[in-house]
Structure formats: C-alpha cells, structure tokens
C-alpha cells in the first residue's frame, strides 16, 4: 500500500493555523501580525527549525504571561512543536481543547486532517480514524482527495477491505492521487478475493508509461501485486506477464524474478524457471527472495533429474547460509555490546533533532549491510529520533549545569561591586539635603508671590541693573545735588531721566521675567519630586538588593540538584531507548537468522533426499548386474 510523505510541521502549522484560515493570492497563508515581542522570538526559532529552544522560550513566555496577545496561536504552535518531538498525545490534548468550539470550521477540519495523517504514520490507527470522523465537511480541494486516500488506507490496515473498496471504487477525478487510488483499490480487491476484478485495475497501472521514479515504483508494485495474486489463486500462466514487466534493476526485481520462476515451475517448465532463478545467483544474499532462489535452483535441477548438480547447489546454499548466519551472529554481538547503536545515534547532523532528522546513511563497516532493511522501517527511525532527542536534552542539561558556575560567579561579582559602591552612595545621600532644598524652593515660591502681588519690578532686576539702580539712588542722595544752583538742577534732571529709563525697562520686562522665574521654579519642583522618588527607589533598592542576592544565590544553588535529577531521568530514558533500539535490531537480525536456519534445514533435508535417491539408484544398478 502506498503512503505518500507527510507534510512537515511548518507546513501543517502555516496552513492549518493561519490567523484567518485563508490563503492569499500567491497560495501562502495570510501573515501573522506579531504583537508580543516574546512570541516573535519564539517564531524566529520555530522558522529556523530549532524546535527545542522554541519550546523552552514559549513555555517560559506563557508562564510569565508575555504572549497575552497570542494565546490561541501560541497554544497551537506549542502543539505543533510537541508533534515535532513525537508527543502526539500532548499535542492532541492541546488541539482538541482549542478546536472544540472557538475556531472556524475550515481550520478545525483541516487540523483534524493533519492529526489523522500524523497518527496514521505513527501507527495509531484508532486515533487516526477518530480524527477523520471529526471532519464534518469537505476539505479544500488540495486536501480532499488525500483525505479519501487516508480513509481507504485505514480500512485496508484494519482488514476492512469492502469498506476500502467502497471509498476507492468511484474515485471522483483524475488527479495526483488517482493512480494510488487504483493501486490501493486493486490491493483491497485481491485481499477480499476479487482477483479478476483487481486484475484489470492493476494491469492498467502495470502498463502505464511512468513519469519519474515514484510512478515507476508504483508501476512495479502493481505488476508485482498482480503477479503474486495470480500465483496465489493458481493462475501461473497469467502471472508471467505482469511479473515480466517489473524492472530488472528496480527495488522489486528480486521478488519478481522469484515469482517468474515459480510461475514456470507451476507449469512444470523447470528449464525456463531456472533462467530467472539463476539470474539471482550474484545478488545480495540478505534478500529473502535471493535466499529462496538458492533453494529453488537445485529443486528445479532435481526435477530435471540432474541430481548431482542439484546436490552441488544445495551444498553451496548450505555453506552460504552458514557463513551469513555467522556474520549475523557477529553483528548481534556488536549490537548487544552497545557499540553499533552508538555509531547509529552519532550519524548525521548533531544540531538537527525532532521531526526533520532522519538517518540516511549507515555507519561504515561490513555489518551495516545487515541493517538496511532495519533502516527502512519507521519503527527504527522513530527510535533513533527519540534517542538523539534524549541525547540532545542530556547535552543541553550538561551545558546548563556548566552554566551554574557562571551564574554563581556573575552573582558574586555583582554582589562584590554592589558592596564596594554602597558606602560611596550612602555618603552621597547623607550629604544631599533634600528637605532643605524643598524648604528653599517653598521660600522662593513665597518670595515670587510677594513680588508679583507688589509688582516689585526691581526685585527681578539683573545684577547690572540692580547695581545701576543703586548708583542712581546714591547720586540722588548726594548733598551737593541739593544746592539751588543751575548746575545741580541740570544733574538732578539727568539723574531723574536715567532712573526713569531704568524703571521703564524693569516694568516692561517684569511679566516676562516673572513667567520665566515661575517656570524655572516649577521645573525645580518637578526635579525635586523626581529626586525624592529616586531617593525612595534607592532606599528601597538598598533594602531589597541584599534580599535579591540571597534569593538568586538560593535559586542558583538549587539548580544543580534539579539538573542532576533531570539528567538522571534522561539517562534512564536513554538506557531504556537504547535497549529498545538494540532489541529491535536484534529482533530483526534474529528473524533473518531464523529464516536462514529454516532454509538450511530445508536444504539439508533436500540434500539427504537426493543422497537417498542416488544410493537407491546405485543399489538397483548393482542388483541388476
């Protein structure tokens, strides 16, 4: 059954959780307007595919109520991030809570669809079916066909072949999914016993002109499925044509060649059966089809009465199986020692964790060839992802543990600097007479009010003007000017003129000077109020700073045991995960080993039979003489 690749977490969230649930003209979701800086920081890490720091910052921001303008969006994003680390149950709880009744129907249905895909991929078929059942209307065109395909695959996986056929029977249109629909329909029909009906569908796929590797593989699978369906239902002649269409160099060629041989053998044409079986002699012995062909060749030779050649091939097969079994035992020992799993886990980019990481290359060494099939299984890939994620968490905790000493040193340095500056600050505060300044400011206010009420312009004179006024008054009081002579009268007139001009200037600028002084006094008052507020803050800081130092020191000292506890939990999880991976690998290798043992037993039994036949023929020959 064909299952197309899952959409990445980023695409899931960008399509399913866009603020309006709509797409712009260019096919991209409407942009999210970031109103909280902390949410923007989380999105920065998210779009860099650094999911772990994104989760840490998002949880911290939520705890400190720093994403209040993005509550739903942050929760949906958190659910997607949990999915990136395989926490599908926790993610589902978030989605189910948020999608209950406060989200648009289109977004809710699309989200359930993506959840169904993720659960299907992870093997949670019941949860996947429940998610599909929650979709209450058609999805957008680009997803609707895939939804039907997913439903059909779930029916097939649950052996509900008639229901799968009902979903796939009338595929609505010819689209990117139509060929997959035909293939799954054919598979479902074969499994339900409708071979003739399935034949026309699979045959059409088997004769198509493929475009690209994906369609070529689908074509080969369709031919292989049809060929083996004919063999299963005793139609060997019909099986040859679809099996012959499978590419000789494709991933399904070994099984096709094996089937071709059995199709000929079923019609007693053993000579023709030897052609595809002999073609497989130099192919990878780990392939079960190649192993079976090593027994099929001497079987055909025996049927053709070439007993000596058959015996030689059985001996060769037994020896090849024995050598392979020995190498498998060596690999099992290496796995159980933990060495090989360490090499597995160290593969790839260490900075990549979570959803996107995938092991694409096996560790170098002769034992790696035995694990290619293991690498292709989702179970083992997921196990490796989990192990690497745990290793990443352990390294992260180790870095945090190293940072504790840095925090402790930083606090010690700040506390030392604070204690060094404190005496200087206290001395400066003691010399600052704020109360006296306030009193002086009030005195100035009172004086200014008196000047304004009395309109005493001379009180607002400049220093030079005040000096001039004093000189004029001194001249006026000079006794010589009191003489009744023309010269004294002329001087008195000039002095009076000077005094009048100065008085006129003072009176003219009185209001402007009064406003300026009043503004300066107001600013002075404001500055005094701010100074008093700062003084209170400084006093409060001086009171609380030692308490903060004590609190931070306590928190820093409390980090080490917490980190140690978390590291021990992660280490225990790593041990358990390593055991799971090793068990999975050993289980796969033991299955290969058991298959080789079974084939060896068959070969030995067939060889013994040939020896018996040869001995009987010799005895009969001797008796006739």
BAGU-819678 format. One record per residue (C-alpha): residue in one letter; x, y, z. Coordinates in steps of 0.25 Angstrom, whole numbers, plus 5000, padded with zeros to 4 digits. Layout:
<nodes>
AXYZ/...
</nodes>
This chain:
<nodes>
X500050005000/X500650144996/X500650255007/X501250385002/X502150465011/X501550545022/X501550695021/X502550765030/X502150825043/X502450965038/X501450945026/X500450885036/X500451005044/X500551105033/X499351045026/X498550995038/X498751105048/X498751235040/X498051345047/X496951355037/X496951215031/X497051275018/X498151275007/X498651394999/X498651404984/X500051344984/X499551224991/X500251255004/X499551285017/X499151425022/X500351475030/X500251475045/X500451615052/X501351595064/X500851685075/X501751625086/X503251625085/X503451495092/X502451425082/X503351485071/X504551425077/X503851285078/X503451295063/X504951335060/X505451195066/X504251125060/X504451165046/X505951135048/X505450995051/X506151005065/X504950945072/X505550915085/X505951065088/X504651105082/X503851015092/X504751065104/X504451205101/X502951185098/X502751115111/X503551225119/X502751335112/X501451265115/X501751255130/X502151395131/X500951445123/X501751505112/X500951455100/X499551505104/X499251555090/X499551425084/X498951325094/X498251235084/X499351245074/X500451215084/X499651085089/X499451035074/X500951065072/X501350985085/X500450875080/X501250875067/X502550875074/X502150765083/X501850685070/X503250715065/X503750635076/X502750525075/X501850565087/X500550545079/X499750515091/X500050645098/X499950715084/X498550655082/X498150705096/X498450845092/X497750835079/X496550775084/X496350875095/X496550995085/X495850935073/X494550895081/X493751015078/X494551145077/X495151125064/X494651145050/X494151015044/X495051015032/X496251025041/X495750915051/X495450815040/X496850845033/X497550825047/X496850695049/X497250645036/X498750675039/X498550605052/X498050485045/X499250475036/X500150485047/X499450375055/X499450285043/X500850305041/X501250265055/X500350145055/X499150195064/X498050155055/X496950175065/X497350315068/X497450345053/X496050295050/X495550375061/X496150495056/X495650475042/X494250455048/X494350595054/X494350655040/X492950705037/X493050765023/X493950755011/X495350805012/X495950895001/X496250834988/X497750804990/X497450725003/X496050655000/X496650544991/X497750515001/X496650505012/X495950395004/X497250325001/X497550335016/X496250275020/X496450165010/X497750125015/X497250125029/X496150025025/X497149935018/X498049935030/X496949895038/X496549785028/X495249855025/X495449825010/X494049845006/X493949985012/X495250025006/X494749974992/X493450064994/X494350184997/X495250164985/X494250104975/X493850234969/X495050324970/X494450464967/X495450514957/X496750484951/X497850554959/X499150534966/X498550424975/X497750354965/X498850244962/X499050224977/X497550204978/X497550104967/X498650024973/X498050024987/X496749984981/X497449874974/X498149824987/X496749834994/X496049744984/X497149644984/X497149634999/X495649614998/X495749504988/X495349584976/X496549554967/X495849564954/X495349704957/X496649744963/X497349694950/X496849804941/X497249914950/X498649864954/X498849824939/X498549974935/X499550024945/X500549924941/X500549964926/X500550114929/X501650204924/X502250254937/X502850394939/X503850394949/X504450294960/X503150304968/X502250254957/X503250154952/X503250094966/X501750094967/X501650024953/X502649914958/X501849894971/X500549884963/X501149774954/X501749704966/X500449704973/X499649654961/X500749544958/X500649494972/X499149504973/X499149414961/X500149314967/X499349314980/X498049274972/X498649164964/X498849244951/X500349234948/X500249264933/X499549394935/X500549434946/X501749434936/X501349554928/X501149654940/X502449594946/X503249614933/X502849764933/X503649794946/X504949864944/X506149774946/X506949874953/X505849924962/X505549904977/X504549794974/X505349724963/X505749604972/X504349574976/X503949584962/X504949484957/X504649394968/X503149394964/X503449374950/X504249254953/X503149194961/X502149224950/X502949144941/X503149034951/X501649024954/X501448984939/X502648884941/X503548964931/X504748954940/X505748994930/X505049124928/X504949144943/X506449134944/X506649254936/X506149364945/X506649284957/X508049274952/X508049424949/X507949444964/X509149364968/X510049484969/X509049574976/X509049614991/X508849484999/X508149565010/X506949585001/X505949475005/X505649454990/X507049424987/X507149324998/X505949254993/X506449254979/X507749174985/X506749064989/X505949074976/X507049054967/X507448914972/X505948884973/X505748904958/X507048834955/X506548714963/X505248714956/X506048714943/X506848584949/X508148664950/X508348614964/X509848634964/X509648784960/X508548794970/X509348734981/X510548834978/X509548954978/X508948904991/X510348894997/X510749034992/X509449084998/X509649025012/X511049075012/X510649215008/X509449215019/X510449165029/X511449285026/X510349385026/X509849335039/X511149345046/X511349485041/X509949515046/X510349465060/X511549555060/X510649675057/X509749635068/X510849625078/X511349765074/X509949825075/X509749765089/X511149825093/X510549955090/X511649995080/X510749995068/X509650075074/X510550185078/X511050195063/X509650195059/X509250305068/X510450395065/X510150395050/X509650515043/X509650665047/X509650675062/X508950805062/X507750745056/X506750685065/X505250655065/X504350635053/X505250665042/X506450585046/X506650455038/X507750355037/X508150345023/X509450265024/X509850145032/X511150145039/X512350095031/X512649945033/X512349815028/X511249795038/X510449915032/X509949835020/X509049755030/X508349875035/X507849935022/X506449875024/X506449925038/X506850065034/X505650065025/X504650035036/X503850155042/X503950085056/X505450085056/X505550225050/X504650275061/X505450205071/X506750275066/X506050405066/X505650395081/X507050345085/X507650465078/X506650555084/X506950505098/X508450515095/X508250665091/X507450685104/X508550625112/X509550715106/X508650835108/X508550805123/X510050775123/X510250915117/X509250975127/X510050905139/X511350975134/X510651105133/X510251095148/X511651125152/X511651245142/X510351295149/X510951275162/X512251355158/X511351465152/X510551485165/X511751485173/X512351595164/X511151675165/X510951665180/X512451705182/X512251825173/X511051865180/X511651855194/X512851935188/X511952055183/X511052055195/X511852135205/X512052245194/X510552245191/X510152255205/X511152375208/X510652445196/X509252425200/X509552475214/X510152605208/X508952625200/X507952715208/X506752695200/X505852745211/X506652875212/X506452885197/X504952875198/X504952985208/X505753075200/X504853045188/X503653085196/X504353215201/X504553245186/X503153225183/X502653315195/X503653425190/X503253415176/X501753425180/X502053545188/X502853615177/X501653585168/X500653645177/X501453765180/X501953775165/X503353805170/X504053805157/X505353845164/X505353705171/X505453645157/X506553735152/X507853675147/X509153695155/X509653805146/X508253875146/X508253865161/X509653925162/X509154035153/X507954065161/X508854065174/X509754165167/X508654255163/X508054255177/X509454285183/X509554405173/X508154455177/X508554455192/X509854535189/X509654665197/X510354745186/X509154725177/X508254795187/X508854925184/X508055035178/X508955055166/X508755035151/X509754925150/X509154845161/X507754855155/X508354805142/X508954685148/X507754655156/X506954655143/X507954555136/X507854465148/X506354465148/X506454435133/X507354315136/X506554265147/X505254275139/X505854195127/X506354085136/X504954085143/X504354075129/X505253955125/X504953885138/X503453905137/X503453865122/X504153725125/X503453705138/X502453605133/X503353525124/X504353515135/X503353475145/X502853365136/X504253315133/X504553305148/X503253235151/X503553135140/X504853115146/X504353095160/X503252995154/X504352915147/X505152915160/X503952865168/X503752755158/X505252715159/X505152715174/X503952625173/X504752535163/X505952535172/X505052495184/X504452385176/X505852335172/X506352345187/X505152265191/X505552165180/X506952165184/X506552135199/X505652025194/X506851965185/X507751975197/X506751905205/X506351795195/X507651775188/X508351685199/X507051605199/X507051585184/X508551545184/X508151445195/X506951395187/X507751385174/X508851315181/X507851215187/X507251195173/X508551175166/X508951075177/X507651005175/X507950985160/X509050885162/X508150775169/X507050795159/X507950785147/X508550655153/X507150595155/X506750635141/X508050575135/X507850445143/X506450435137/X506950465123/X508050365125/X507050255130/X506150295118/X507350285108/X507750145114/X506350095112/X506250155098/X507650095095/X507049965100/X505849975091/X506750005079/X507649895081/X506449795084/X505849845071/X507149825063/X507449685069/X505949645067/X506149675052/X507449605051/X506949485058/X505849485049/X506849485037/X507649375045/X506449285047/X506049295032/X507449255029/X507349135039/X505949095033/X506549105019/X507749025023/X506848915029/X506148905016/X507448895008/X507948795017/X506648715016/X506648725001/X508148685000/X507848565009/X506748525000/X507648534987/X508648454994/X507648344997/X507148344983/X508548334978/X508848224988/X507548144983/X507948164969/X509348104971/X508747994979/X507747964968/X508847974958/X509747874966/X508547774967/X508247774952/X509747734949/
</nodes>
